[in-house]
Structures are given as C-alpha cells and as structure tokens.
Amino acid sequence: MRLPWLIAFLVIVIESLGSLALLIGFATRLSALGLITVMVGAILTSHETLMISLKLIRAKKWLIVKQTLVLKGGGLNKEYSSR
C-alpha cells in the first residue's frame, strides 16, 4: 500500500515536531494526540508478519503512554506537587 506524498509529509512533520514538543513540554496534549493519530494509522496500514507483529506490540504500548499524556497532561500531577 503506497501512501500519497501529502500524508507521508504530514507524518514526518507530526513525528518531528510532536516529538520535539513533547521533549520540551510544549502543547503536550495536542502533541500526544497528533502522535496517537500517526501511530493508529501505522497500525492500521501495516501487514501482519512476525517482525511487524512484534513492532505492533511496542506501538500499542506507546499508544497507552500517549493516551495518558492526552488525558493527564505533562508535568507533575497536582496530588504529587504538594509533597
């Protein structure tokens, strides 16, 4: 399956800028949401083989991490910041 060049370009931009934004803590929820979109697209367009299925397990773990960032946000939680 070949993706159009525009989708490939958007994936590159989202992966690059989204990862950089997560590293510096800027727009954490928005960045994680963009990365979730890219990861779901990668999971849906991949073909099942042994190596890819092992990578899909890792991708699903990263999805859980990114979902947590979308729901909770970045930084310290309020319950831990008073300590």
C-alpha atoms as an extended CHARMM CRD file, in Angstrom:
* protein
*
        83  EXT
         1         1  MET       CA              0.0000000000        0.0000000000        0.0000000000  PROA      1               0.0000000000
         2         2  ARG       CA              1.5000000000        3.2910000000       -1.0710000000  PROA      2               0.0000000000
         3         3  LEU       CA              0.5040000000        6.4340000000        0.7510000000  PROA      3               0.0000000000
         4         4  PRO       CA              0.1310000000        9.7550000000       -1.0510000000  PROA      4               0.0000000000
         5         5  TRP       CA              3.0660000000       12.1440000000       -0.6790000000  PROA      5               0.0000000000
         6         6  LEU       CA              0.9650000000       14.6130000000        1.3150000000  PROA      6               0.0000000000
         7         7  ILE       CA              0.1630000000       12.0510000000        4.0040000000  PROA      7               0.0000000000
         8         8  ALA       CA              3.7980000000       10.9800000000        4.1550000000  PROA      8               0.0000000000
         9         9  PHE       CA              4.8600000000       14.6190000000        4.5400000000  PROA      9               0.0000000000
        10        10  LEU       CA              2.3010000000       15.1900000000        7.3220000000  PROA      10              0.0000000000
        11        11  VAL       CA              3.5100000000       12.0880000000        9.1510000000  PROA      11              0.0000000000
        12        12  ILE       CA              7.0980000000       13.3590000000        9.0110000000  PROA      12              0.0000000000
        13        13  VAL       CA              6.0790000000       16.7970000000       10.2830000000  PROA      13              0.0000000000
        14        14  ILE       CA              3.8700000000       15.4250000000       13.0840000000  PROA      14              0.0000000000
        15        15  GLU       CA              6.5050000000       12.9130000000       14.2060000000  PROA      15              0.0000000000
        16        16  SER       CA              9.2870000000       15.5070000000       14.1730000000  PROA      16              0.0000000000
        17        17  LEU       CA              7.5200000000       18.4980000000       15.6950000000  PROA      17              0.0000000000
        18        18  GLY       CA              5.3450000000       16.4000000000       18.0150000000  PROA      18              0.0000000000
        19        19  SER       CA              8.3300000000       14.6020000000       19.4830000000  PROA      19              0.0000000000
        20        20  LEU       CA             10.2270000000       17.8480000000       19.9050000000  PROA      20              0.0000000000
        21        21  ALA       CA              7.2140000000       19.4790000000       21.5660000000  PROA      21              0.0000000000
        22        22  LEU       CA              6.9040000000       16.5460000000       23.9870000000  PROA      22              0.0000000000
        23        23  LEU       CA             10.5900000000       16.8060000000       24.8540000000  PROA      23              0.0000000000
        24        24  ILE       CA             10.3620000000       20.4740000000       25.7660000000  PROA      24              0.0000000000
        25        25  GLY       CA              6.8940000000       20.1680000000       27.3180000000  PROA      25              0.0000000000
        26        26  PHE       CA              5.0760000000       22.4410000000       24.8800000000  PROA      26              0.0000000000
        27        27  ALA       CA              1.4380000000       21.6250000000       23.9900000000  PROA      27              0.0000000000
        28        28  THR       CA              1.7680000000       18.1620000000       25.4970000000  PROA      28              0.0000000000
        29        29  ARG       CA             -1.8100000000       17.0570000000       24.9690000000  PROA      29              0.0000000000
        30        30  LEU       CA             -2.0050000000       18.3260000000       21.3950000000  PROA      30              0.0000000000
        31        31  SER       CA              1.3690000000       16.7850000000       20.5210000000  PROA      31              0.0000000000
        32        32  ALA       CA              0.4160000000       13.4360000000       22.0270000000  PROA      32              0.0000000000
        33        33  LEU       CA             -2.9080000000       13.4860000000       20.1670000000  PROA      33              0.0000000000
        34        34  GLY       CA             -1.0970000000       14.0290000000       16.8690000000  PROA      34              0.0000000000
        35        35  LEU       CA              1.3230000000       11.2020000000       17.6290000000  PROA      35              0.0000000000
        36        36  ILE       CA             -1.5890000000        8.9080000000       18.5530000000  PROA      36              0.0000000000
        37        37  THR       CA             -3.1520000000        9.6410000000       15.1590000000  PROA      37              0.0000000000
        38        38  VAL       CA              0.0770000000        8.7390000000       13.3670000000  PROA      38              0.0000000000
        39        39  MET       CA              0.5160000000        5.5650000000       15.4390000000  PROA      39              0.0000000000
        40        40  VAL       CA             -3.0480000000        4.3600000000       14.7980000000  PROA      40              0.0000000000
        41        41  GLY       CA             -2.5220000000        4.9610000000       11.0810000000  PROA      41              0.0000000000
        42        42  ALA       CA              0.7060000000        2.9550000000       11.1930000000  PROA      42              0.0000000000
        43        43  ILE       CA             -1.0190000000        0.0860000000       12.9870000000  PROA      43              0.0000000000
        44        44  LEU       CA             -3.9380000000        0.0320000000       10.5490000000  PROA      44              0.0000000000
        45        45  THR       CA             -1.7870000000        0.1360000000        7.4030000000  PROA      45              0.0000000000
        46        46  SER       CA              0.8320000000       -2.4240000000        8.4540000000  PROA      46              0.0000000000
        47        47  HSD       CA              0.8760000000       -6.0060000000        7.2110000000  PROA      47              0.0000000000
        48        48  GLU       CA              0.9830000000       -8.9240000000        9.6380000000  PROA      48              0.0000000000
        49        49  THR       CA              4.2890000000      -10.7450000000        9.7870000000  PROA      49              0.0000000000
        50        50  LEU       CA              6.2520000000      -11.8880000000       12.8180000000  PROA      50              0.0000000000
        51        51  MET       CA              8.6010000000       -8.8990000000       12.9440000000  PROA      51              0.0000000000
        52        52  ILE       CA              5.8440000000       -6.4010000000       12.3170000000  PROA      52              0.0000000000
        53        53  SER       CA              3.6040000000       -8.0150000000       14.9400000000  PROA      53              0.0000000000
        54        54  LEU       CA              6.3970000000       -7.5740000000       17.4950000000  PROA      54              0.0000000000
        55        55  LYS       CA              6.6560000000       -3.9260000000       16.4690000000  PROA      55              0.0000000000
        56        56  LEU       CA              2.8670000000       -3.5930000000       16.7800000000  PROA      56              0.0000000000
        57        57  ILE       CA              3.0800000000       -4.7200000000       20.3930000000  PROA      57              0.0000000000
        58        58  ARG       CA              5.5880000000       -1.9500000000       21.0430000000  PROA      58              0.0000000000
        59        59  ALA       CA              3.4000000000        0.5220000000       19.1330000000  PROA      59              0.0000000000
        60        60  LYS       CA              0.3860000000       -0.3740000000       21.2720000000  PROA      60              0.0000000000
        61        61  LYS       CA              2.4320000000        0.2300000000       24.4210000000  PROA      61              0.0000000000
        62        62  TRP       CA              3.3970000000        3.6780000000       23.1380000000  PROA      62              0.0000000000
        63        63  LEU       CA             -0.2660000000        4.3560000000       22.4100000000  PROA      63              0.0000000000
        64        64  ILE       CA             -1.0500000000        3.7960000000       26.0810000000  PROA      64              0.0000000000
        65        65  VAL       CA              1.6940000000        6.2260000000       27.0930000000  PROA      65              0.0000000000
        66        66  LYS       CA              0.4570000000        8.8740000000       24.6640000000  PROA      66              0.0000000000
        67        67  GLN       CA             -3.1660000000        8.4080000000       25.7490000000  PROA      67              0.0000000000
        68        68  THR       CA             -2.0580000000        9.0690000000       29.3150000000  PROA      68              0.0000000000
        69        69  LEU       CA             -0.3620000000       12.2780000000       28.1870000000  PROA      69              0.0000000000
        70        70  VAL       CA             -3.5340000000       13.3940000000       26.4170000000  PROA      70              0.0000000000
        71        71  LEU       CA             -5.7260000000       12.6760000000       29.4400000000  PROA      71              0.0000000000
        72        72  LYS       CA             -3.4270000000       13.7820000000       32.2780000000  PROA      72              0.0000000000
        73        73  GLY       CA             -1.1860000000       16.3190000000       30.5270000000  PROA      73              0.0000000000
        74        74  GLY       CA              2.5100000000       16.7670000000       31.1000000000  PROA      74              0.0000000000
        75        75  GLY       CA              4.3990000000       17.7530000000       34.2270000000  PROA      75              0.0000000000
        76        76  LEU       CA              3.6660000000       16.9270000000       37.8130000000  PROA      76              0.0000000000
        77        77  ASN       CA              0.1980000000       15.9090000000       38.8760000000  PROA      77              0.0000000000
        78        78  LYS       CA             -1.4530000000       18.0990000000       41.4950000000  PROA      78              0.0000000000
        79        79  GLU       CA             -1.5840000000       15.2720000000       44.0110000000  PROA      79              0.0000000000
        80        80  TYR       CA              2.2090000000       14.9220000000       43.9500000000  PROA      80              0.0000000000
        81        81  SER       CA              3.1400000000       18.6070000000       43.7400000000  PROA      81              0.0000000000
        82        82  SER       CA              2.2570000000       19.3600000000       47.3940000000  PROA      82              0.0000000000
        83        83  ARG       CA              4.9140000000       16.9800000000       48.7330000000  PROA      83              0.0000000000
